[in-house]
Amino acid sequence: MTQAKVELFDQYLQIASSYFKALAHPARLAILKYLSESKTCISGDISNELPLSRTTVNQHLNELKSVGLIKGEILGVKTKYCLDKSKIAEMKSIANSFIASLDIYENQKC
């Protein structure tokens, strides 16, 4: 979908779709889960935790950084990665709200 087409939708749906897109790959979910379970910022090589090359992991980290779910701070030759607590909270709120808005009707015929 081109940027112009995205702008046809309200801001809430645009933000929700950016989060859902960021979550749409198992490697990104694994990265978020790893950072969350670590309960601290990680300055080591996250690619050691995934069955992917360092280059591929870096691409996934960049996707997560682009929507703000993680922060990366360069410390010499390493980068320290952390979850962005406020963005994670916002994403959880938007996802919960969106999913709750999807009504399922018992009498619905398809």
Secondary structure, DSSP 8 states (H G I E B T S, - for coil): --HHHHTTS-HHHHHHHHHHHHTSSHHHHHHHHHHHHHTS-B-S-GGGGSSS-HHHHHHHHHHHHHTTSEEEEEETTEEEEEE-HHHHHHHHHHHHHHHHT----TT---
